Structure formats: C-alpha cells, structure tokens
Amino acid sequence: EQFIALRRQAKDALTLAQTYQREHYNRGRLDVEFEEDELVVLNPHRLDLLRKLKGKGKKLLLKYDGPFEILQKISPLAYRLRMPASYGMNPVINI
C-alpha cells in the first residue's frame, strides 16, 4: 500500500509539472492560422537562408523575405509555400 501511495504521489507531481510546463510554453505563443492563397513573409534568420551571406553584417541583411503564397495547409502548424527554386529548400514550413 505504501508503494501505491508513493506511485500516486509521483504521478500527481508529474501531472503538476506538465501543467506548469504547458503554461510556460504557451505564455509567449501566438495562435495564428493561415488559409490557402494568403501571402506570408518568412524570417530568413530562423531558416538559415542567409548562410551564403555570412560576413556581410547582420544590420544590412533582410529582416523578412517574401511574400510567399500558401499553396496548401497541411496542418494548423505546417504549410506548403510557393517558393522560388533558387532557395533550394523544402517548401513545407512549420510555424
């Protein structure tokens, strides 16, 4: 019985920790959803699109790149974009 009580206490502690983690993660998260045919801009710094331009100075590089058309909504967080072939990356972007 003591083992069952300790196990229940550990399970409750895990549930409480998960609740705190979820709240902390969602605090700064935006619930944004886009529809097909909308135009969006990308932050090239997060996608490593500016790797070729290293050493040019961050202040003078693009802040946002685009706009790109959304071709398909794969899930609430994943979208297929119409991107030029020169980007050389997968057109499915996770926001």
N, CA, C and O atoms as a GROMACS GRO file, in nm:
protein
  380
    1GLU      N    1   0.082  -0.120   0.000
    1GLU     CA    2   0.000   0.000   0.000
    1GLU      C    3   0.086   0.126   0.000
    1GLU      O    4   0.050   0.227  -0.060
    2GLN      N    5   0.198   0.119   0.067
    2GLN     CA    6   0.287   0.236   0.068
    2GLN      C    7   0.341   0.262  -0.072
    2GLN      O    8   0.354   0.378  -0.114
    3PHE      N    9   0.372   0.155  -0.144
    3PHE     CA   10   0.421   0.169  -0.282
    3PHE      C   11   0.315   0.233  -0.371
    3PHE      O   12   0.347   0.319  -0.454
    4ILE      N   13   0.190   0.194  -0.354
    4ILE     CA   14   0.081   0.251  -0.433
    4ILE      C   15   0.064   0.399  -0.402
    4ILE      O   16   0.042   0.480  -0.492
    5ALA      N   17   0.076   0.436  -0.275
    5ALA     CA   18   0.064   0.576  -0.235
    5ALA      C   19   0.179   0.659  -0.293
    5ALA      O   20   0.157   0.771  -0.340
    6LEU      N   21   0.301   0.605  -0.290
    6LEU     CA   22   0.415   0.677  -0.347
    6LEU      C   23   0.401   0.691  -0.499
    6LEU      O   24   0.435   0.794  -0.557
    7ARG      N   25   0.351   0.587  -0.560
    7ARG     CA   26   0.332   0.592  -0.706
    7ARG      C   27   0.228   0.698  -0.743
    7ARG      O   28   0.248   0.774  -0.838
    8ARG      N   29   0.119   0.704  -0.668
    8ARG     CA   30   0.016   0.804  -0.693
    8ARG      C   31   0.071   0.945  -0.671
    8ARG      O   32   0.040   1.037  -0.747
    9GLN      N   33   0.153   0.962  -0.568
    9GLN     CA   34   0.214   1.092  -0.539
    9GLN      C   35   0.308   1.133  -0.653
    9GLN      O   36   0.310   1.249  -0.693
   10ALA      N   37   0.387   1.039  -0.705
   10ALA     CA   38   0.477   1.069  -0.816
   10ALA      C   39   0.398   1.105  -0.942
   10ALA      O   40   0.436   1.196  -1.015
   11LYS      N   41   0.289   1.034  -0.966
   11LYS     CA   42   0.205   1.062  -1.083
   11LYS      C   43   0.143   1.201  -1.073
   11LYS      O   44   0.138   1.274  -1.172
   12ASP      N   45   0.096   1.238  -0.954
   12ASP     CA   46   0.040   1.372  -0.933
   12ASP      C   47   0.146   1.480  -0.953
   12ASP      O   48   0.118   1.585  -1.010
   13ALA      N   49   0.268   1.454  -0.907
   13ALA     CA   50   0.377   1.550  -0.924
   13ALA      C   51   0.410   1.568  -1.072
   13ALA      O   52   0.435   1.680  -1.117
   14LEU      N   53   0.410   1.459  -1.148
   14LEU     CA   54   0.435   1.469  -1.293
   14LEU      C   55   0.326   1.548  -1.363
   14LEU      O   56   0.354   1.630  -1.451
   15THR      N   57   0.202   1.523  -1.326
   15THR     CA   58   0.090   1.596  -1.386
   15THR      C   59   0.101   1.746  -1.357
   15THR      O   60   0.079   1.828  -1.446
   16LEU      N   61   0.135   1.780  -1.234
   16LEU     CA   62   0.151   1.921  -1.197
   16LEU      C   63   0.267   1.984  -1.274
   16LEU      O   64   0.255   2.098  -1.321
   17ALA      N   65   0.378   1.913  -1.287
   17ALA     CA   66   0.493   1.966  -1.361
   17ALA      C   67   0.458   1.987  -1.508
   17ALA      O   68   0.498   2.087  -1.567
   18GLN      N   69   0.383   1.894  -1.567
   18GLN     CA   70   0.342   1.909  -1.706
   18GLN      C   71   0.251   2.030  -1.724
   18GLN      O   72   0.259   2.100  -1.826
   19THR      N   73   0.165   2.054  -1.628
   19THR     CA   74   0.077   2.171  -1.634
   19THR      C   75   0.157   2.300  -1.631
   19THR      O   76   0.131   2.390  -1.711
   20TYR      N   77   0.254   2.309  -1.542
   20TYR     CA   78   0.339   2.428  -1.536
   20TYR      C   79   0.419   2.447  -1.664
   20TYR      O   80   0.432   2.559  -1.714
   21GLN      N   81   0.472   2.339  -1.719
   21GLN     CA   82   0.549   2.347  -1.843
   21GLN      C   83   0.461   2.393  -1.958
   21GLN      O   84   0.503   2.475  -2.039
   22ARG      N   85   0.340   2.340  -1.967
   22ARG     CA   86   0.247   2.378  -2.073
   22ARG      C   87   0.213   2.527  -2.064
   22ARG      O   88   0.213   2.597  -2.165
   23GLU      N   89   0.185   2.575  -1.945
   23GLU     CA   90   0.153   2.717  -1.926
   23GLU      C   91   0.271   2.805  -1.962
   23GLU      O   92   0.254   2.908  -2.027
   24HIS      N   93   0.391   2.766  -1.921
   24HIS     CA   94   0.510   2.845  -1.951
   24HIS      C   95   0.536   2.848  -2.102
   24HIS      O   96   0.571   2.953  -2.156
   25TYR      N   97   0.520   2.737  -2.169
   25TYR     CA   98   0.544   2.731  -2.314
   25TYR      C   99   0.440   2.814  -2.389
   25TYR      O  100   0.475   2.887  -2.483
   26ASN      N  101   0.315   2.805  -2.350
   26ASN     CA  102   0.207   2.873  -2.422
   26ASN      C  103   0.198   3.021  -2.388
   26ASN      O  104   0.124   3.094  -2.454
   27ARG      N  105   0.271   3.068  -2.289
   27ARG     CA  106   0.263   3.208  -2.248
   27ARG      C  107   0.301   3.303  -2.362
   27ARG      O  108   0.233   3.403  -2.383
   28GLY      N  109   0.407   3.272  -2.434
   28GLY     CA  110   0.451   3.360  -2.541
   28GLY      C  111   0.412   3.313  -2.680
   28GLY      O  112   0.461   3.367  -2.779
   29ARG      N  113   0.326   3.214  -2.689
   29ARG     CA  114   0.289   3.153  -2.816
   29ARG      C  115   0.167   3.222  -2.874
   29ARG      O  116   0.070   3.250  -2.803
   30LEU      N  117   0.172   3.250  -3.004
   30LEU     CA  118   0.058   3.309  -3.073
   30LEU      C  119  -0.020   3.199  -3.144
   30LEU      O  120   0.039   3.112  -3.207
   31ASP      N  121  -0.150   3.203  -3.133
   31ASP     CA  122  -0.234   3.109  -3.206
   31ASP      C  123  -0.273   3.172  -3.338
   31ASP      O  124  -0.374   3.241  -3.349
   32VAL      N  125  -0.191   3.149  -3.439
   32VAL     CA  126  -0.213   3.207  -3.570
   32VAL      C  127  -0.233   3.095  -3.670
   32VAL      O  128  -0.154   3.000  -3.676
   33GLU      N  129  -0.339   3.106  -3.749
   33GLU     CA  130  -0.361   3.010  -3.856
   33GLU      C  131  -0.381   3.088  -3.985
   33GLU      O  132  -0.443   3.194  -3.986
   34PHE      N  133  -0.326   3.035  -4.093
   34PHE     CA  134  -0.337   3.097  -4.223
   34PHE      C  135  -0.422   3.008  -4.313
   34PHE      O  136  -0.435   2.888  -4.290
   35GLU      N  137  -0.479   3.068  -4.416
   35GLU     CA  138  -0.558   2.994  -4.513
   35GLU      C  139  -0.484   2.988  -4.645
   35GLU      O  140  -0.389   3.064  -4.667
   36GLU      N  141  -0.528   2.899  -4.733
   36GLU     CA  142  -0.466   2.887  -4.865
   36GLU      C  143  -0.486   3.017  -4.942
   36GLU      O  144  -0.585   3.087  -4.924
   37ASP      N  145  -0.391   3.048  -5.029
   37ASP     CA  146  -0.388   3.168  -5.114
   37ASP      C  147  -0.354   3.296  -5.037
   37ASP      O  148  -0.351   3.403  -5.098
   38GLU      N  149  -0.329   3.289  -4.908
   38GLU     CA  150  -0.282   3.406  -4.835
   38GLU      C  151  -0.133   3.425  -4.861
   38GLU      O  152  -0.064   3.331  -4.900
   39LEU      N  153  -0.085   3.546  -4.839
   39LEU     CA  154   0.057   3.576  -4.854
   39LEU      C  155   0.121   3.589  -4.716
   39LEU      O  156   0.065   3.651  -4.626
   40VAL      N  157   0.239   3.530  -4.702
   40VAL     CA  158   0.311   3.535  -4.574
   40VAL      C  159   0.455   3.574  -4.601
   40VAL      O  160   0.506   3.557  -4.712
   41VAL      N  161   0.521   3.627  -4.499
   41VAL     CA  162   0.664   3.658  -4.507
   41VAL      C  163   0.738   3.566  -4.411
   41VAL      O  164   0.683   3.522  -4.310
   42LEU      N  165   0.864   3.538  -4.444
   42LEU     CA  166   0.946   3.448  -4.362
   42LEU      C  167   1.060   3.526  -4.299
   42LEU      O  168   1.110   3.623  -4.356
   43ASN      N  169   1.102   3.482  -4.183
   43ASN     CA  170   1.220   3.536  -4.118
   43ASN      C  171   1.338   3.452  -4.167
   43ASN      O  172   1.353   3.337  -4.125
   44PRO      N  173   1.424   3.507  -4.253
   44PRO     CA  174   1.532   3.427  -4.310
   44PRO      C  175   1.639   3.387  -4.208
   44PRO      O  176   1.713   3.292  -4.231
   45HIS      N  177   1.648   3.457  -4.097
   45HIS     CA  178   1.748   3.424  -3.995
   45HIS      C  179   1.714   3.293  -3.926
   45HIS      O  180   1.804   3.216  -3.890
   46ARG      N  181   1.588   3.267  -3.906
   46ARG     CA  182   1.547   3.142  -3.842
   46ARG      C  183   1.559   3.023  -3.934
   46ARG      O  184   1.576   2.910  -3.888
   47LEU      N  185   1.551   3.046  -4.064
   47LEU     CA  186   1.554   2.935  -4.160
   47LEU      C  187   1.691   2.912  -4.219
   47LEU      O  188   1.707   2.828  -4.307
   48ASP      N  189   1.791   2.985  -4.174
   48ASP     CA  190   1.927   2.974  -4.228
   48ASP      C  191   1.932   2.999  -4.377
   48ASP      O  192   2.011   2.936  -4.448
   49LEU      N  193   1.848   3.090  -4.426
   49LEU     CA  194   1.850   3.123  -4.569
   49LEU      C  195   1.967   3.215  -4.601
   49LEU      O  196   2.001   3.233  -4.718
   50LEU      N  197   2.029   3.272  -4.499
   50LEU     CA  198   2.135   3.370  -4.521
   50LEU      C  199   2.273   3.311  -4.496
   50LEU      O  200   2.369   3.385  -4.474
   51ARG      N  201   2.285   3.180  -4.501
   51ARG     CA  202   2.415   3.117  -4.475
   51ARG      C  203   2.521   3.164  -4.574
   51ARG      O  204   2.637   3.182  -4.538
   52LYS      N  205   2.480   3.183  -4.700
   52LYS     CA  206   2.576   3.223  -4.804
   52LYS      C  207   2.630   3.364  -4.780
   52LYS      O  208   2.738   3.398  -4.828
   53LEU      N  209   2.556   3.444  -4.706
   53LEU     CA  210   2.590   3.585  -4.690
   53LEU      C  211   2.664   3.613  -4.560
   53LEU      O  212   2.666   3.727  -4.514
   54LYS      N  213   2.724   3.513  -4.500
   54LYS     CA  214   2.797   3.535  -4.374
   54LYS      C  215   2.909   3.636  -4.395
   54LYS      O  216   2.974   3.638  -4.499
   55GLY      N  217   2.929   3.719  -4.295
   55GLY     CA  218   3.035   3.817  -4.300
   55GLY      C  219   2.993   3.948  -4.364
   55GLY      O  220   3.076   4.038  -4.377
   56LYS      N  221   2.866   3.961  -4.404
   56LYS     CA  222   2.819   4.083  -4.469
   56LYS      C  223   2.762   4.183  -4.368
   56LYS      O  224   2.732   4.297  -4.405
   57GLY      N  225   2.747   4.143  -4.245
   57GLY     CA  226   2.692   4.233  -4.144
   57GLY      C  227   2.544   4.209  -4.127
   57GLY      O  228   2.469   4.217  -4.225
   58LYS      N  229   2.500   4.180  -4.008
   58LYS     CA  230   2.360   4.146  -3.984
   58LYS      C  231   2.266   4.264  -4.003
   58LYS      O  232   2.150   4.246  -4.039
   59LYS      N  233   2.314   4.384  -3.979
   59LYS     CA  234   2.226   4.501  -3.986
   59LYS      C  235   2.176   4.526  -4.127
   59LYS      O  236   2.067   4.581  -4.146
   60LEU      N  237   2.255   4.487  -4.225
   60LEU     CA  238   2.219   4.518  -4.363
   60LEU      C  239   2.148   4.403  -4.434
   60LEU      O  240   2.112   4.417  -4.550
   61LEU      N  241   2.129   4.292  -4.367
   61LEU     CA  242   2.063   4.178  -4.429
   61LEU      C  243   1.911   4.193  -4.418
   61LEU      O  244   1.861   4.279  -4.345
   62LEU      N  245   1.839   4.108  -4.491
   62LEU     CA  246   1.693   4.111  -4.489
   62LEU      C  247   1.638   4.079  -4.351
   62LEU      O  248   1.688   3.990  -4.282
   63LYS      N  249   1.535   4.152  -4.312
   63LYS     CA  250   1.466   4.116  -4.189
   63LYS      C  251   1.360   4.012  -4.218
   63LYS      O  252   1.343   3.916  -4.142
   64TYR      N  253   1.288   4.029  -4.328
   64TYR     CA  254   1.187   3.934  -4.371
   64TYR      C  255   1.201   3.914  -4.520
   64TYR      O  256   1.245   4.003  -4.592
   65ASP      N  257   1.163   3.796  -4.566
   65ASP     CA  258   1.170   3.764  -4.707
   65ASP      C  259   1.032   3.721  -4.753
   65ASP      O  260   0.961   3.651  -4.680
   66GLY      N  261   0.995   3.762  -4.872
   66GLY     CA  262   0.865   3.723  -4.924
   66GLY      C  263   0.801   3.840  -4.992
   66GLY      O  264   0.871   3.934  -5.028
   67PRO      N  265   0.676   3.841  -5.010
   67PRO     CA  266   0.574   3.748  -4.962
   67PRO      C  267   0.570   3.619  -5.044
   67PRO      O  268   0.603   3.618  -5.163
   68PHE      N  269   0.527   3.512  -4.979
   68PHE     CA  270   0.511   3.382  -5.042
   68PHE      C  271   0.365   3.340  -5.030
   68PHE      O  272   0.301   3.362  -4.927
   69GLU      N  273   0.314   3.280  -5.135
   69GLU     CA  274   0.175   3.234  -5.136
   69GLU      C  275   0.165   3.097  -5.070
   69GLU      O  276   0.250   3.011  -5.091
   70ILE      N  277   0.061   3.078  -4.990
   70ILE     CA  278   0.036   2.949  -4.928
   70ILE      C  279  -0.040   2.863  -5.029
   70ILE      O  280  -0.151   2.898  -5.070
   71LEU      N  281   0.020   2.752  -5.068
   71LEU     CA  282  -0.043   2.661  -5.164
   71LEU      C  283  -0.134   2.560  -5.095
   71LEU      O  284  -0.241   2.527  -5.146
   72GLN      N  285  -0.092   2.512  -4.980
   72GLN     CA  286  -0.167   2.407  -4.912
   72GLN      C  287  -0.146   2.417  -4.762
   72GLN      O  288  -0.035   2.441  -4.714
   73LYS      N  289  -0.254   2.400  -4.690
   73LYS     CA  290  -0.247   2.393  -4.544
   73LYS      C  291  -0.242   2.245  -4.506
   73LYS      O  292  -0.342   2.174  -4.518
   74ILE      N  293  -0.127   2.200  -4.461
   74ILE     CA  294  -0.108   2.059  -4.429
   74ILE      C  295  -0.163   2.028  -4.290
   74ILE      O  296  -0.228   1.926  -4.269
   75SER      N  297  -0.136   2.116  -4.196
   75SER     CA  298  -0.189   2.105  -4.060
   75SER      C  299  -0.198   2.247  -4.005
   75SER      O  300  -0.154   2.340  -4.073
   76PRO      N  301  -0.252   2.267  -3.886
   76PRO     CA  302  -0.257   2.404  -3.832
   76PRO      C  303  -0.119   2.469  -3.816
   76PRO      O  304  -0.110   2.591  -3.804
   77LEU      N  305  -0.012   2.390  -3.815
   77LEU     CA  306   0.122   2.444  -3.797
   77LEU      C  307   0.212   2.427  -3.918
   77LEU      O  308   0.322   2.482  -3.919
   78ALA      N  309   0.170   2.354  -4.020
   78ALA     CA  310   0.256   2.327  -4.136
   78ALA      C  311   0.186   2.372  -4.264
   78ALA      O  312   0.069   2.344  -4.286
   79TYR      N  313   0.262   2.444  -4.348
   79TYR     CA  314   0.208   2.499  -4.471
   79TYR      C  315   0.306   2.476  -4.586
   79TYR      O  316   0.428   2.481  -4.567
   80ARG      N  317   0.251   2.449  -4.705
   80ARG     CA  318   0.333   2.438  -4.825
   80ARG      C  319   0.326   2.574  -4.896
   80ARG      O  320   0.218   2.623  -4.927
   81LEU      N  321   0.443   2.633  -4.922
   81LEU     CA  322   0.452   2.766  -4.982
   81LEU      C  323   0.501   2.758  -5.126
   81LEU      O  324   0.572   2.664  -5.163
   82ARG      N  325   0.464   2.858  -5.205
   82ARG     CA  326   0.519   2.872  -5.339
   82ARG      C  327   0.649   2.950  -5.324
   82ARG      O  328   0.648   3.071  -5.301
   83MET      N  329   0.762   2.878  -5.338
   83MET     CA  330   0.894   2.939  -5.320
   83MET      C  331   0.974   2.923  -5.448
   83MET      O  332   0.957   2.825  -5.520
   84PRO      N  333   1.062   3.018  -5.477
   84PRO     CA  334   1.148   3.004  -5.594
   84PRO      C  335   1.242   2.884  -5.579
   84PRO      O  336   1.281   2.848  -5.468
   85ALA      N  337   1.277   2.823  -5.691
   85ALA     CA  338   1.367   2.707  -5.689
   85ALA      C  339   1.506   2.745  -5.640
   85ALA      O  340   1.581   2.660  -5.594
   86SER      N  341   1.540   2.874  -5.648
   86SER     CA  342   1.673   2.918  -5.606
   86SER      C  343   1.694   2.903  -5.454
   86SER      O  344   1.808   2.906  -5.408
   87TYR      N  345   1.586   2.887  -5.379
   87TYR     CA  346   1.600   2.870  -5.234
   87TYR      C  347   1.659   2.734  -5.200
   87TYR      O  348   1.729   2.721  -5.099
   88GLY      N  349   1.632   2.634  -5.281
   88GLY     CA  350   1.691   2.503  -5.259
   88GLY      C  351   1.652   2.440  -5.127
   88GLY      O  352   1.733   2.370  -5.065
   89MET      N  353   1.530   2.462  -5.082
   89MET     CA  354   1.485   2.404  -4.957
   89MET      C  355   1.344   2.350  -4.973
   89MET      O  356   1.276   2.383  -5.070
   90ASN      N  357   1.302   2.270  -4.880
   90ASN     CA  358   1.169   2.213  -4.882
   90ASN      C  359   1.066   2.325  -4.866
   90ASN      O  360   1.081   2.408  -4.776
   91PRO      N  361   0.962   2.330  -4.950
   91PRO     CA  362   0.864   2.438  -4.940
   91PRO      C  363   0.765   2.421  -4.826
   91PRO      O  364   0.678   2.507  -4.808
   92VAL      N  365   0.775   2.315  -4.748
   92VAL     CA  366   0.685   2.296  -4.634
   92VAL      C  367   0.750   2.362  -4.512
   92VAL      O  368   0.860   2.326  -4.471
   93ILE      N  369   0.678   2.459  -4.456
   93ILE     CA  370   0.730   2.538  -4.344
   93ILE      C  371   0.645   2.512  -4.220
   93ILE      O  372   0.522   2.510  -4.228
   94ASN      N  373   0.710   2.491  -4.108
   94ASN     CA  374   0.643   2.474  -3.980
   94ASN      C  375   0.652   2.606  -3.905
   94ASN      O  376   0.762   2.659  -3.886
   95ILE      N  377   0.537   2.660  -3.860
   95ILE     CA  378   0.540   2.789  -3.791
   95ILE      C  379   0.549   2.771  -3.641
   95ILE      O  380   0.553   2.869  -3.568
   0.00000   0.00000   0.00000
